[in-house]
Amino acid sequence: MKTEIRKSLSGWPFWLTLLILCGMTIYSALFIIHSDLEASTRIVRKVVDLESNPMLSVKSLYSNWIGAEWMTPFSTLFFFVFPLCAAIPYGLSLYQERRSGYMGQMVLRETRARYLLNKYVAVFLSGGLVIAVPVVLNIMIIALYFPAHAPDLNYDIYTTVKAFSFGSKLYYEIPWLYLMIRVAVIFWYGGVAATVSMAVTFFSRNRFVILFTPMLFFLLLNYSYTLFQVPYEISPLRFLGSGNVYYVVTPIVIGEALFLSFLTIAFIGLRGRKKDVL
């Protein structure tokens, strides 16, 4: 497993994708900071504490990181392309090893189940990290400028976290824990998107189909609200960032991640047991 993980994190696709995504999140952070600095030069502010000026909660780390702001174009683009970017680092590895014959050699050295498990973990980690690390970098840059003022429910119109939505209780009571959970969920969905590519390898020999299937799948889910009138946000392309249209609820966010994780594990396990597919 260590070898697979090292391979997944050391290749140029991982580092190039990570560099591009980090550039997007850094731009978003600097854009937000620059916009606030420009506004500060036009408005004369009085120095008051949080109790006498609750609007300070709007100028907070928790309302300006990339998962909460909608001012910059890259904040929307980042969460729109994340399924494709998650698959790029290592999503094609199973396909490449099948073509080169390397898979056959590995199956002879270890059990088929062990090989697929190692591959799954490496693909999941590479997809999760390449999406989550740029988000963490954005949070760190935002935290250098914006203080971590606790959010105020009276000013929820300035945030994307509404009352009774996913993690809202934590957001208003323990915001740092809410932020950690949001990053963990982003990591999880990045890993899931990457493993979808791995699963597609078992029924397609076209690298473009394998690479773009996660993106197409999430796009179909994104626009499914036009067919099904659901009162809650069901698209990860929207609820992972700040582009949600409806309420974001915990059962859907966690339920979709669990369902997709179980689906990819079950599919890879069942198909991987057949000799003719390896």
Backbone bond lengths (Angstrom), bond angles and torsions (degrees), N, CA, C in turn:
res aa  C-N    CA-C-N  psi(-1)  N-CA   C-N-CA  omega(-1)  CA-C   N-CA-C  phi
1 M - - - 1.462 - - 1.527 111.26 -
2 K 1.325 116.92 -39.11 1.457 120.00 179.24 1.530 111.28 -59.57
3 T 1.342 115.43 -38.64 1.467 119.40 179.34 1.517 111.25 -64.04
4 E 1.326 116.50 -44.29 1.461 120.83 179.69 1.528 111.16 -63.14
5 I 1.313 116.30 -44.25 1.472 119.66 -179.64 1.522 110.38 -64.34
6 R 1.340 116.59 -41.45 1.460 119.54 178.73 1.527 110.78 -63.16
7 K 1.322 117.26 -40.68 1.464 120.87 177.71 1.525 111.54 -63.72
8 S 1.327 115.94 -40.27 1.467 119.34 -176.86 1.520 112.73 -69.10
9 L 1.327 117.27 -28.14 1.467 121.12 -175.94 1.519 113.94 -101.63
10 S 1.313 117.39 -3.82 1.468 119.60 -175.79 1.527 113.29 -108.67
11 G 1.312 117.86 -9.71 1.458 120.13 -178.18 1.518 112.90 -76.04
12 W 1.328 115.84 158.25 1.472 119.97 -179.18 1.532 112.69 -65.73
13 P 1.361 120.90 -30.59 1.476 117.71 177.17 1.524 112.62 -60.63
14 F 1.341 116.58 -38.48 1.462 119.63 179.64 1.519 110.47 -65.03
15 W 1.318 117.39 -48.64 1.465 120.85 -174.91 1.518 112.08 -71.57
16 L 1.323 117.87 -35.23 1.463 119.87 178.03 1.530 110.75 -68.10
17 T 1.339 116.23 -45.09 1.460 119.82 177.47 1.516 110.91 -62.49
18 L 1.328 116.59 -42.45 1.464 121.14 179.16 1.527 110.62 -61.74
19 L 1.328 116.93 -41.22 1.458 121.06 -179.78 1.527 111.37 -63.59
20 I 1.324 116.34 -43.08 1.465 120.47 -179.61 1.527 110.55 -65.54
21 L 1.322 117.14 -45.49 1.457 120.51 -179.17 1.527 111.74 -67.10
22 C 1.331 116.67 -37.18 1.467 119.79 176.10 1.526 110.67 -63.48
23 G 1.326 115.88 -37.84 1.462 119.60 177.02 1.515 111.16 -61.99
24 M 1.339 116.93 -38.82 1.463 120.78 179.11 1.529 111.33 -66.07
25 T 1.331 116.40 -44.58 1.473 118.94 -177.73 1.526 111.83 -72.87
26 I 1.323 117.13 -32.29 1.469 119.76 176.34 1.527 109.69 -66.66
27 Y 1.323 116.50 -43.22 1.469 119.95 177.68 1.520 110.69 -59.22
28 S 1.343 116.96 -43.84 1.455 120.60 179.89 1.518 111.22 -60.26
29 A 1.336 116.36 -43.17 1.468 120.41 -179.76 1.525 110.94 -64.59
30 L 1.322 117.15 -46.54 1.462 120.74 -178.71 1.522 111.63 -66.70
31 F 1.330 116.52 -34.10 1.472 120.32 178.14 1.526 110.20 -63.93
32 I 1.325 116.86 -45.41 1.455 121.44 179.85 1.528 110.82 -63.18
33 I 1.325 116.25 -43.98 1.467 121.05 -179.85 1.532 110.57 -64.36
34 H 1.335 116.05 -44.45 1.469 120.50 179.79 1.530 110.81 -63.10
35 S 1.340 116.88 -40.60 1.463 120.47 179.42 1.518 110.90 -62.89
36 D 1.328 117.26 -40.02 1.458 120.43 179.81 1.522 111.09 -69.91
37 L 1.322 117.03 -36.62 1.465 119.89 178.03 1.518 111.01 -64.90
38 E 1.339 116.86 -40.32 1.466 120.14 177.97 1.519 111.12 -64.31
39 A 1.334 115.57 -41.01 1.463 118.97 178.45 1.521 111.26 -65.67
40 S 1.312 116.08 -33.87 1.466 120.19 -178.67 1.522 111.52 -67.59
41 T 1.302 117.16 -30.78 1.460 119.69 -179.57 1.532 111.98 -75.60
42 R 1.351 116.54 -17.86 1.459 119.74 -178.72 1.524 112.84 -97.89
43 I 1.314 115.51 -13.89 1.461 119.47 -176.01 1.527 109.46 -120.96
44 V 1.323 116.30 128.82 1.455 121.24 176.01 1.523 108.46 -85.16
45 R 1.320 116.49 118.85 1.453 120.40 -176.41 1.524 110.79 -109.47
46 K 1.300 115.52 147.82 1.449 121.70 173.33 1.521 109.04 -94.84
47 V 1.302 115.89 144.52 1.450 120.94 179.49 1.516 108.22 -83.54
48 V 1.323 115.70 107.89 1.454 121.72 179.57 1.518 108.68 -133.49
49 D 1.326 115.87 163.19 1.456 118.86 179.57 1.518 109.94 -86.88
50 L 1.350 115.64 176.15 1.452 120.87 -175.20 1.518 112.29 -65.50
51 E 1.340 117.97 -34.04 1.455 120.56 -176.85 1.526 111.80 -67.24
52 S 1.317 117.04 -36.87 1.458 119.25 -178.78 1.523 112.43 -89.16
53 N 1.318 116.90 -12.17 1.456 120.76 178.06 1.524 109.60 -137.09
54 P 1.328 117.64 80.71 1.460 120.35 -177.47 1.518 113.41 -64.50
55 M 1.337 118.19 -16.28 1.462 120.20 177.80 1.519 112.29 -64.63
56 L 1.340 116.41 -13.88 1.464 118.75 175.62 1.520 111.85 -61.50
57 S 1.338 117.00 -24.13 1.461 120.24 179.57 1.524 111.71 -66.19
58 V 1.335 116.66 -21.92 1.463 120.05 177.74 1.526 109.89 -73.54
59 K 1.349 115.71 -36.09 1.462 120.66 178.06 1.528 108.52 -87.01
60 S 1.307 114.88 66.96 1.456 120.39 -173.04 1.523 110.82 -131.03
61 L 1.308 114.75 156.97 1.461 121.06 173.93 1.520 110.99 -54.69
62 Y 1.330 116.81 -39.97 1.458 121.74 -172.58 1.522 113.85 -72.83
63 S 1.314 117.86 -13.05 1.459 120.64 178.46 1.523 112.64 -114.18
64 N 1.342 117.24 6.02 1.465 119.54 -177.12 1.528 114.26 -128.85
65 W 1.346 118.37 -0.26 1.468 118.86 174.62 1.526 108.95 -73.11
66 I 1.297 117.59 166.77 1.466 121.68 -169.05 1.524 113.10 -62.49
67 G 1.330 117.20 -24.88 1.451 119.83 178.93 1.508 114.02 -82.60
68 A 1.335 116.95 -2.88 1.464 120.38 -177.33 1.521 113.58 -123.41
69 E 1.324 117.85 -16.37 1.469 119.26 -177.50 1.526 110.63 -103.05
70 W 1.315 116.32 154.58 1.458 122.03 -179.57 1.528 112.22 -129.35
71 M 1.334 117.64 15.98 1.461 121.33 -176.63 1.527 112.45 -79.92
72 T 1.313 117.48 -34.18 1.457 120.01 -173.65 1.523 110.89 -94.12
73 P 1.335 118.02 145.06 1.472 119.76 179.36 1.517 112.91 -64.74
74 F 1.336 117.24 -32.10 1.456 119.50 -177.42 1.523 112.88 -74.26
75 S 1.326 117.79 -20.07 1.461 118.76 177.60 1.525 110.50 -65.66
76 T 1.331 116.38 -37.93 1.466 120.87 176.36 1.514 111.21 -76.95
77 L 1.330 116.98 -43.34 1.460 121.36 -178.13 1.527 111.79 -63.01
78 F 1.317 116.89 -38.33 1.465 121.14 -178.17 1.527 111.07 -57.75
79 F 1.336 116.22 -49.47 1.463 119.36 -177.45 1.524 112.08 -79.47
80 F 1.330 117.16 -12.48 1.464 120.23 175.82 1.525 111.40 -78.94
81 V 1.319 117.30 -38.70 1.473 120.91 -175.57 1.523 112.59 -98.04
82 F 1.332 118.85 3.95 1.456 119.27 -174.37 1.539 113.69 -59.85
83 P 1.366 120.97 -35.00 1.472 118.08 179.50 1.528 112.73 -62.44
84 L 1.323 116.34 -39.89 1.467 120.01 177.91 1.518 111.03 -68.53
85 C 1.312 116.57 -45.75 1.470 120.33 -178.54 1.526 112.05 -64.54
86 A 1.327 117.25 -33.04 1.462 120.57 178.80 1.525 111.38 -68.33
87 A 1.331 116.78 -31.14 1.468 120.58 -177.69 1.523 113.05 -82.20
88 I 1.317 117.40 -22.45 1.465 120.56 -174.71 1.532 113.89 -62.46
89 P 1.331 120.75 -46.26 1.467 120.04 -174.37 1.520 114.82 -58.08
90 Y 1.351 118.39 -47.19 1.472 119.34 -172.99 1.519 113.24 -143.59
91 G 1.317 117.27 7.31 1.456 120.21 -178.64 1.518 113.81 -65.63
92 L 1.336 117.37 -25.45 1.463 121.70 -179.80 1.529 113.02 -92.29
93 S 1.319 117.89 1.90 1.468 120.44 -172.77 1.524 112.20 -62.36
94 L 1.333 118.05 -41.90 1.461 120.58 -179.99 1.524 110.65 -65.12
95 Y 1.310 116.27 -41.01 1.475 121.32 176.83 1.528 111.09 -61.31
96 Q 1.311 116.90 -45.26 1.458 121.10 -179.03 1.527 112.14 -66.60
97 E 1.316 116.72 -38.63 1.462 120.17 -179.34 1.523 111.59 -73.63
98 R 1.316 117.76 -27.54 1.464 120.51 174.06 1.530 110.29 -68.15
99 R 1.313 116.15 -43.46 1.468 120.36 -178.15 1.523 112.22 -68.48
100 S 1.315 116.77 -38.74 1.461 120.55 -176.56 1.526 113.93 -80.17
101 G 1.317 117.82 -14.14 1.454 121.17 -177.32 1.521 113.54 87.94
102 Y 1.324 116.26 -1.95 1.460 120.11 -179.84 1.522 110.86 -64.39
103 M 1.337 117.28 -34.02 1.453 120.94 -179.90 1.524 111.41 -60.45
104 G 1.345 116.01 -42.52 1.458 119.52 179.87 1.516 112.29 -60.48
105 Q 1.314 116.86 -39.89 1.460 120.38 178.35 1.524 111.42 -65.59
106 M 1.338 117.42 -40.07 1.448 120.68 -179.18 1.524 111.75 -68.43
107 V 1.341 117.21 -36.37 1.461 120.59 179.57 1.525 110.78 -66.10
108 L 1.337 116.67 -31.07 1.460 119.88 177.27 1.526 111.89 -71.20
109 R 1.320 117.19 -27.91 1.465 121.30 -177.01 1.525 112.76 -86.77
110 E 1.320 116.72 -29.31 1.455 120.73 179.69 1.519 109.31 -141.39
111 T 1.312 117.42 168.98 1.454 119.83 -177.49 1.517 110.52 -66.80
112 R 1.316 114.32 155.44 1.467 120.73 179.13 1.535 111.02 -60.05
113 A 1.334 115.89 -42.71 1.463 120.09 -179.44 1.523 110.96 -64.57
114 R 1.334 116.94 -40.12 1.467 120.67 -179.94 1.524 110.85 -64.92
115 Y 1.308 116.51 -41.27 1.464 120.70 179.82 1.533 110.49 -62.61
116 L 1.314 117.05 -46.01 1.466 120.78 -178.91 1.523 111.55 -67.71
117 L 1.332 116.97 -36.57 1.467 120.00 177.89 1.525 110.81 -63.71
118 N 1.328 116.33 -46.56 1.466 120.00 178.22 1.518 111.39 -60.44
119 K 1.319 115.38 -41.99 1.463 120.24 -179.86 1.531 110.52 -65.30
120 Y 1.328 116.75 -42.73 1.469 120.98 -179.05 1.524 110.76 -61.41
121 V 1.323 116.82 -47.59 1.468 120.72 -179.04 1.526 110.78 -61.14
122 A 1.333 117.03 -43.52 1.464 120.85 -179.08 1.525 111.25 -65.11
123 V 1.338 117.00 -42.68 1.466 120.86 179.01 1.524 110.27 -64.41
124 F 1.340 116.57 -43.52 1.463 121.05 -179.72 1.530 110.82 -62.23
125 L 1.325 117.56 -46.61 1.459 121.12 -178.64 1.528 111.73 -64.15
126 S 1.319 116.72 -42.74 1.473 119.52 -179.20 1.520 110.88 -63.44
127 G 1.343 116.52 -42.53 1.462 119.99 179.23 1.517 112.25 -67.17
128 G 1.327 116.35 -40.89 1.458 119.48 179.70 1.516 112.93 -67.58
129 L 1.321 116.32 -44.21 1.464 120.41 -177.06 1.523 112.47 -68.42
130 V 1.331 117.08 -39.11 1.463 118.83 -176.22 1.533 110.93 -68.11
131 I 1.341 117.56 -20.44 1.456 121.27 176.74 1.525 111.36 -93.93
132 A 1.329 117.28 -40.77 1.471 120.81 -174.07 1.522 113.08 -76.78
133 V 1.321 118.20 -36.54 1.472 120.54 -177.47 1.530 111.91 -60.17
134 P 1.341 120.45 -46.75 1.472 119.38 176.44 1.527 112.94 -60.19
135 V 1.329 117.36 -34.04 1.468 120.36 177.80 1.525 110.26 -65.88
136 V 1.329 116.48 -43.86 1.466 120.55 177.80 1.521 110.55 -61.64
137 L 1.334 116.95 -40.31 1.467 121.12 177.95 1.526 110.81 -61.74
138 N 1.319 116.47 -41.64 1.467 121.01 176.88 1.520 111.18 -61.02
139 I 1.317 117.43 -43.86 1.470 122.00 179.57 1.527 110.19 -62.19
140 M 1.323 117.27 -41.71 1.462 120.82 -179.27 1.526 111.24 -63.51
141 I 1.328 117.07 -40.93 1.463 120.34 179.86 1.532 110.58 -69.09
142 I 1.331 116.34 -43.80 1.461 120.40 177.87 1.529 110.46 -60.22
143 A 1.338 117.10 -38.64 1.466 121.56 -178.02 1.525 112.02 -67.75
144 L 1.329 117.84 -20.95 1.466 120.53 177.37 1.531 111.71 -70.32
145 Y 1.324 116.04 -21.76 1.474 119.59 -176.13 1.531 112.26 -113.52
146 F 1.327 116.64 -48.78 1.463 120.35 -177.14 1.526 110.28 -90.36
147 P 1.324 117.64 131.88 1.468 120.11 176.49 1.522 111.00 -71.55
148 A 1.315 116.09 159.51 1.467 120.64 -178.67 1.519 110.55 -89.38
149 H 1.346 116.92 58.26 1.458 121.16 176.75 1.526 109.56 -65.79
150 A 1.298 116.37 138.37 1.463 120.51 177.99 1.524 110.06 -65.78
151 P 1.317 118.48 137.32 1.477 121.16 179.01 1.525 111.69 -64.71
152 D 1.320 115.00 152.98 1.459 121.57 179.49 1.527 108.55 -118.09
153 L 1.321 117.07 123.83 1.461 121.55 -177.09 1.528 112.17 -61.29
154 N 1.327 117.44 -27.06 1.463 120.55 179.60 1.522 112.59 -66.77
155 Y 1.331 116.01 -16.07 1.466 120.28 -178.79 1.533 110.62 -117.93
156 D 1.346 115.65 35.55 1.462 119.80 -177.65 1.529 112.74 -68.18
157 I 1.339 117.86 -14.82 1.464 119.24 177.75 1.522 110.92 -68.83
158 Y 1.332 117.45 -17.12 1.462 121.03 179.07 1.525 111.97 -93.07
159 T 1.311 117.27 -0.25 1.457 121.00 179.97 1.519 109.33 -123.80
160 T 1.317 116.34 171.61 1.468 121.41 177.28 1.517 111.46 -100.33
161 V 1.320 117.46 3.98 1.468 121.67 -179.64 1.523 108.51 -103.27
162 K 1.304 115.39 105.39 1.455 120.38 -179.08 1.527 109.99 -92.43
163 A 1.313 115.17 161.24 1.459 120.28 177.66 1.525 110.43 -59.23
164 F 1.317 116.59 136.94 1.466 125.34 178.29 1.528 113.20 71.48
165 S 1.324 118.00 10.84 1.457 120.18 175.90 1.527 109.96 -90.94
166 F 1.321 116.92 -179.08 1.460 122.27 -175.70 1.531 111.69 -55.33
167 G 1.317 116.11 117.67 1.454 121.83 176.19 1.507 115.42 70.04
168 S 1.333 118.60 13.75 1.469 120.22 -174.84 1.529 112.29 -63.14
169 K 1.328 117.64 -36.70 1.465 120.22 179.67 1.530 110.48 -62.48
170 L 1.330 115.87 -44.04 1.466 119.58 177.10 1.525 111.25 -66.78
171 Y 1.317 116.53 -37.47 1.461 120.86 -177.48 1.521 111.58 -58.71
172 Y 1.329 116.36 -40.10 1.462 120.11 -177.31 1.529 113.49 -91.98
173 E 1.336 117.38 -12.45 1.456 119.76 -179.67 1.529 112.57 -111.27
174 I 1.330 117.15 -45.39 1.476 121.63 178.73 1.527 107.76 -131.37
175 P 1.337 118.05 73.05 1.473 120.76 -171.57 1.525 114.43 -61.25
176 W 1.338 118.21 -32.15 1.469 119.16 -179.88 1.529 111.42 -66.14
177 L 1.337 116.65 -34.67 1.459 120.30 177.19 1.524 110.74 -70.95
178 Y 1.328 115.86 -37.82 1.467 120.34 176.00 1.529 110.12 -59.95
179 L 1.315 116.51 -43.15 1.457 121.01 -179.02 1.528 110.76 -63.33
180 M 1.316 116.94 -40.87 1.466 120.82 178.26 1.525 111.03 -63.67
181 I 1.328 116.37 -40.50 1.465 120.07 179.59 1.524 110.62 -66.55
182 R 1.325 116.97 -39.67 1.468 120.08 178.10 1.527 110.94 -61.45
183 V 1.318 117.02 -43.03 1.469 120.57 178.52 1.531 110.27 -64.81
184 A 1.336 116.84 -40.18 1.464 120.70 178.87 1.527 110.81 -63.13
185 V 1.331 117.29 -39.50 1.468 121.05 178.43 1.525 110.54 -66.53
186 I 1.326 116.82 -40.20 1.468 120.82 176.43 1.525 110.34 -61.53
187 F 1.327 116.64 -43.12 1.472 121.44 175.99 1.524 110.37 -59.38
188 W 1.325 116.70 -44.98 1.469 121.72 -178.28 1.522 111.45 -60.55
189 Y 1.323 116.86 -47.17 1.464 119.83 -179.00 1.532 111.81 -68.68
190 G 1.330 116.81 -31.93 1.459 119.27 174.20 1.514 111.22 -63.35
191 G 1.340 116.37 -43.03 1.451 120.60 177.14 1.514 112.37 -64.43
192 V 1.324 116.91 -40.71 1.463 121.16 179.30 1.529 110.82 -63.26
193 A 1.334 116.81 -43.86 1.465 120.60 179.62 1.524 110.98 -59.83
194 A 1.330 116.81 -40.11 1.467 120.49 179.75 1.523 111.33 -66.53
195 T 1.338 117.17 -40.73 1.464 119.78 -178.48 1.523 112.10 -72.68
196 V 1.318 117.63 -21.32 1.471 119.82 173.40 1.527 109.24 -61.80
197 S 1.331 117.11 -40.12 1.464 120.88 176.75 1.527 111.00 -62.04
198 M 1.313 115.53 -41.29 1.468 119.83 178.60 1.526 110.58 -61.90
199 A 1.326 117.09 -41.79 1.463 120.71 179.52 1.529 111.78 -65.44
200 V 1.335 116.50 -38.31 1.465 121.00 -178.83 1.525 111.05 -64.92
201 T 1.327 117.26 -24.57 1.467 121.55 179.95 1.519 112.25 -57.29
202 F 1.328 117.66 -26.56 1.462 120.73 -176.03 1.518 113.68 -76.48
203 F 1.335 118.61 -13.54 1.465 118.37 177.80 1.520 113.11 -130.32
204 S 1.330 117.97 10.29 1.463 120.44 176.22 1.522 110.08 -141.94
205 R 1.311 115.86 141.11 1.462 121.53 176.45 1.533 111.54 -110.26
206 N 1.304 115.71 14.10 1.462 120.99 178.86 1.522 108.63 -101.61
207 R 1.324 116.34 120.71 1.459 119.88 -175.84 1.529 113.18 -63.91
208 F 1.327 117.05 -31.91 1.459 119.76 -179.39 1.531 111.15 -71.73
209 V 1.331 115.95 -37.25 1.466 119.67 175.90 1.522 109.65 -63.07
210 I 1.325 116.36 -44.40 1.466 121.37 -179.47 1.526 110.48 -62.71
211 L 1.308 116.67 -42.88 1.461 121.16 -174.97 1.527 112.79 -73.36
212 F 1.331 116.52 -37.82 1.466 119.67 -173.31 1.533 114.07 -95.94
213 T 1.314 118.10 -7.53 1.466 119.62 -179.87 1.529 112.95 -58.79
214 P 1.350 120.47 -44.82 1.473 118.39 177.74 1.522 112.71 -57.20
215 M 1.333 116.73 -40.80 1.458 120.76 179.74 1.531 110.56 -64.23
216 L 1.334 116.53 -44.49 1.459 120.32 -179.53 1.521 110.83 -65.88
217 F 1.320 116.16 -39.24 1.465 119.90 179.61 1.527 110.98 -62.31
218 F 1.327 117.07 -47.04 1.463 120.17 -179.19 1.528 111.69 -69.87
219 L 1.328 116.86 -29.05 1.465 119.23 175.44 1.525 110.81 -67.67
220 L 1.333 116.43 -41.78 1.468 119.56 176.91 1.523 110.35 -61.84
221 L 1.317 116.49 -40.77 1.463 120.20 177.65 1.522 110.41 -66.33
222 N 1.325 115.78 -34.77 1.461 120.91 -178.43 1.531 111.99 -65.02
223 Y 1.327 116.18 -37.59 1.461 119.95 -176.53 1.527 112.99 -101.15
224 S 1.322 116.44 8.05 1.462 119.58 179.76 1.523 112.24 -70.32
225 Y 1.355 116.11 -17.75 1.468 117.82 -179.99 1.523 111.81 -65.27
226 T 1.337 117.37 -18.12 1.464 120.02 176.90 1.529 111.25 -73.65
227 L 1.337 116.32 -22.14 1.462 120.62 179.41 1.523 111.72 -96.96
228 F 1.335 115.42 -35.43 1.457 119.93 -178.07 1.525 108.76 -119.08
229 Q 1.298 115.70 121.72 1.469 120.71 -179.87 1.527 109.71 -80.93
230 V 1.331 114.93 87.67 1.458 121.29 -178.92 1.527 108.40 -102.11
231 P 1.323 118.55 131.75 1.474 120.51 -177.61 1.521 114.02 -75.89
232 Y 1.344 117.12 -5.01 1.459 120.77 -177.84 1.525 110.02 -120.85
233 E 1.317 115.09 154.46 1.463 120.47 178.80 1.526 109.66 -72.14
234 I 1.333 117.53 126.60 1.461 121.19 -177.86 1.528 112.70 -117.16
235 S 1.314 117.26 -1.14 1.462 120.56 -175.51 1.526 111.47 -98.63
236 P 1.343 118.23 118.35 1.470 120.40 175.05 1.523 113.07 -60.58
237 L 1.329 117.26 -27.43 1.457 120.14 178.51 1.522 111.44 -62.46
238 R 1.338 116.04 -21.96 1.457 120.24 179.78 1.523 112.53 -107.14
239 F 1.340 117.78 -45.88 1.465 116.82 -173.24 1.527 114.01 -78.09
240 L 1.332 118.61 -13.06 1.469 119.14 174.72 1.524 111.25 -74.25
241 G 1.317 116.28 -28.61 1.462 120.82 178.23 1.511 110.45 -108.89
242 S 1.321 115.44 -136.99 1.468 119.86 -177.32 1.521 112.20 -114.97
243 G 1.330 116.77 15.19 1.459 119.12 -175.65 1.507 114.83 -96.23
244 N 1.334 117.53 20.19 1.452 119.64 -178.08 1.531 111.91 -67.50
245 V 1.331 114.89 140.14 1.458 122.13 -179.58 1.529 110.26 -94.78
246 Y 1.322 115.76 -40.76 1.461 120.91 -179.00 1.528 109.32 -111.19
247 Y 1.322 115.43 -173.36 1.460 120.19 176.78 1.522 110.29 -66.83
248 V 1.312 115.50 140.59 1.463 121.53 175.91 1.523 107.12 -101.42
249 V 1.331 116.81 116.93 1.454 120.82 -175.65 1.523 110.73 -113.97
250 T 1.319 115.98 150.25 1.464 122.12 -175.27 1.527 113.64 -59.61
251 P 1.341 120.27 -46.13 1.469 119.29 -178.84 1.519 114.03 -56.49
252 I 1.329 117.43 -35.29 1.465 119.59 -179.47 1.523 110.88 -76.26
253 V 1.322 117.59 -44.35 1.465 120.62 -179.20 1.523 110.74 -60.76
254 I 1.326 117.28 -50.59 1.462 121.28 -178.69 1.525 111.01 -76.43
255 G 1.336 116.52 -38.61 1.459 120.35 -178.84 1.519 112.95 -62.62
256 E 1.323 117.73 -43.20 1.464 120.41 178.17 1.521 111.28 -63.55
257 A 1.324 116.68 -42.58 1.466 120.34 179.81 1.527 110.82 -63.20
258 L 1.338 116.69 -43.91 1.463 120.63 178.72 1.528 111.32 -65.05
259 F 1.320 116.14 -43.67 1.461 120.25 -178.83 1.529 111.51 -63.01
260 L 1.327 116.87 -46.52 1.464 120.17 -179.38 1.525 111.26 -67.34
261 S 1.330 116.68 -36.86 1.470 119.95 177.07 1.522 110.29 -63.39
262 F 1.331 116.05 -47.31 1.464 120.35 179.37 1.524 110.69 -62.73
263 L 1.338 116.68 -40.99 1.467 120.97 -178.12 1.523 111.47 -63.02
264 T 1.328 117.22 -45.82 1.465 119.60 -179.52 1.532 111.54 -67.90
265 I 1.335 117.00 -40.45 1.469 119.89 178.49 1.531 110.89 -63.42
266 A 1.335 116.34 -45.24 1.458 120.52 -179.46 1.521 111.19 -64.83
267 F 1.327 117.18 -43.14 1.456 120.55 -178.04 1.523 111.09 -65.90
268 I 1.332 116.33 -45.48 1.463 120.04 -179.82 1.525 110.34 -65.60
269 G 1.339 116.86 -39.82 1.459 120.08 179.75 1.512 112.47 -65.50
270 L 1.346 116.81 -44.28 1.467 120.09 -177.93 1.526 111.81 -70.61
271 R 1.328 117.11 -44.96 1.448 120.23 179.57 1.522 112.67 -71.07
272 G 1.331 115.36 -34.48 1.453 119.49 -178.31 1.506 114.36 -68.35
273 R 1.339 117.46 -19.78 1.459 120.59 -179.48 1.541 111.45 -74.31
274 K 1.330 116.46 -20.17 1.454 119.54 -178.19 1.520 111.10 -81.88
275 K 1.301 116.92 130.88 1.453 120.68 -176.27 1.515 113.11 -66.43
276 D 1.350 116.73 -30.79 1.452 119.20 -174.62 1.519 113.94 -74.15
277 V 1.336 117.76 -8.22 1.458 119.17 -179.78 1.525 111.88 -101.10
278 L 1.297 117.82 -3.88 1.468 120.65 178.62 1.511 110.56 -115.62
